[in-house]
């Protein structure tokens, strides 16, 4: 029985995030003075429901991806899966949310690849093809180039 509990907790969603997702909309609906409390069992039910929904949605999106003879699932597969499992009302808000996320985080990919290039040079001590052949010798390197 103890191992079942550990496995269930490992597969579950983070409790703090589930609590926030549940309580935020409720607090907007209630009077400002009241503090919303959600029972532990209710949070567990929300968490388990969300986990099952995610598994079902991802399996459906995977089937759509396989039908298209592709191995990589993309956002369009998820949008189509939402329509297939009869949740088309989620598609619009999800697209807006995804485009907002991309807008906020779009520049990070370029910086990330530049940081990887610098780190690669630092580790190998050799220039990459992109850097034009310039490098500094490693500490303790006395050989002439």
C-alpha positions as CSV (number, residue, x, y, z in Angstrom):
1,X,0.0,0.0,0.0
2,X,2.9,2.4,0.8
3,X,4.4,1.9,-2.7
4,X,1.0,2.7,-4.3
5,X,1.0,6.0,-2.5
6,X,4.5,6.9,-3.6
7,X,3.7,6.1,-7.2
8,X,0.5,8.1,-7.1
9,X,2.3,11.1,-5.7
10,X,5.0,10.9,-8.3
11,X,2.5,10.8,-11.1
12,X,0.4,13.6,-9.7
13,X,0.5,17.3,-10.5
14,X,2.2,19.6,-8.0
15,X,-0.2,20.3,-5.1
16,X,0.6,24.0,-4.8
17,X,-0.1,24.6,-8.4
18,X,-3.4,22.6,-8.3
19,X,-4.4,24.6,-5.2
20,X,-3.7,27.9,-7.0
21,X,-5.5,26.9,-10.1
22,X,-8.6,25.9,-8.1
23,X,-8.6,28.8,-5.6
24,X,-7.9,31.7,-8.0
25,X,-11.1,31.6,-10.0
26,X,-13.1,30.9,-6.8
27,X,-11.6,33.9,-5.0
28,X,-12.6,36.1,-8.0
29,X,-16.2,34.9,-7.7
30,X,-16.6,35.4,-3.9
31,X,-16.8,38.5,-1.8
32,X,-13.5,40.1,-1.1
33,X,-13.6,39.5,2.7
34,X,-14.0,35.7,2.5
35,X,-11.1,33.3,2.3
36,X,-11.8,30.2,0.2
37,X,-10.8,26.9,1.7
38,X,-10.7,23.7,-0.5
39,X,-10.7,20.4,1.3
40,X,-7.7,18.1,0.7
41,X,-9.9,15.4,-0.9
42,X,-11.3,18.0,-3.3
43,X,-7.8,19.1,-4.4
44,X,-6.9,15.4,-4.9
45,X,-10.0,14.9,-7.0
46,X,-9.1,18.0,-9.1
47,X,-5.5,16.8,-9.5
48,X,-6.5,13.3,-10.5
49,X,-9.1,14.6,-13.0
50,X,-6.5,16.9,-14.6
51,X,-4.0,14.1,-14.8
52,X,-6.5,11.8,-16.5
53,X,-7.6,14.6,-18.9
54,X,-3.9,15.3,-19.8
55,X,-3.4,11.6,-20.5
56,X,-6.5,11.3,-22.7
57,X,-5.7,14.5,-24.6
58,X,-2.1,13.5,-25.2
59,X,-3.1,10.0,-26.4
60,X,-5.6,11.5,-28.8
61,X,-3.1,14.0,-30.1
62,X,-0.6,11.2,-30.5
63,X,-3.1,9.2,-32.6
64,X,-3.6,12.3,-34.8
65,X,0.2,12.6,-35.2
66,X,0.6,8.9,-36.1
67,X,-2.2,9.2,-38.7
68,X,-0.2,12.0,-40.3
69,X,2.8,9.6,-40.4
70,X,4.8,11.9,-38.1
71,X,6.7,11.2,-34.9
72,X,6.7,14.6,-33.4
73,X,3.5,16.0,-31.9
74,X,2.9,19.7,-32.5
75,X,0.4,22.3,-31.2
76,X,-2.0,21.7,-34.1
77,X,-2.3,18.0,-33.1
78,X,-3.3,19.1,-29.6
79,X,-5.9,21.6,-31.1
80,X,-7.3,18.9,-33.3
81,X,-7.4,16.5,-30.4
82,X,-9.4,19.0,-28.3
83,X,-11.9,19.2,-31.1
84,X,-12.0,15.4,-31.4
85,X,-12.7,14.8,-27.7
86,X,-15.4,17.5,-27.9
87,X,-13.7,20.4,-26.1
88,X,-13.6,22.9,-29.0
89,X,-14.2,25.8,-26.7
90,X,-10.7,25.3,-25.3
91,X,-9.0,25.8,-28.7
92,X,-9.4,29.6,-29.0
93,X,-8.1,30.5,-25.5
94,X,-5.3,28.0,-25.8
95,X,-4.2,29.5,-29.1
96,X,-4.2,33.0,-27.5
97,X,-2.3,31.7,-24.5
98,X,0.3,29.9,-26.7
99,X,0.9,32.9,-28.9
100,X,1.3,35.1,-25.8
101,X,3.8,32.6,-24.4
102,X,5.7,32.5,-27.6
103,X,5.8,36.3,-27.7
104,X,7.1,36.6,-24.2
105,X,9.7,33.8,-24.6
106,X,10.6,34.1,-28.3
107,X,13.9,35.8,-27.7
108,X,15.3,33.3,-25.3
109,X,16.0,30.6,-27.9
110,X,18.6,32.9,-29.7
111,X,20.4,33.8,-26.5
112,X,20.3,30.2,-25.4
113,X,22.1,29.0,-28.5
114,X,24.7,31.7,-28.1
115,X,25.3,30.7,-24.5
116,X,25.7,27.1,-25.6
117,X,28.3,28.2,-28.2
118,X,30.3,30.1,-25.5
119,X,30.1,27.2,-23.1
120,X,31.3,24.8,-25.9
121,X,34.3,27.0,-26.6
122,X,35.1,27.2,-22.9
123,X,35.0,23.4,-22.5
124,X,37.0,22.5,-25.6
125,X,39.3,25.4,-25.8
126,X,38.8,25.2,-29.6
127,X,36.9,27.7,-31.7
128,X,33.7,26.7,-33.4
129,X,33.1,27.0,-37.1
130,X,30.9,30.0,-36.4
131,X,33.6,32.0,-34.5
132,X,36.0,32.4,-37.4
133,X,38.9,30.4,-36.0
134,X,39.9,32.7,-33.1
135,X,40.6,31.1,-29.7
136,X,42.6,31.7,-26.6
137,X,45.0,29.0,-25.5
138,X,44.0,26.9,-22.5
139,X,45.7,27.5,-19.2
140,X,49.0,25.7,-19.1
141,X,49.1,25.2,-22.9
142,X,52.7,26.1,-24.0
143,X,52.5,24.8,-27.5
144,X,52.7,27.3,-30.3
145,X,50.0,27.5,-32.9
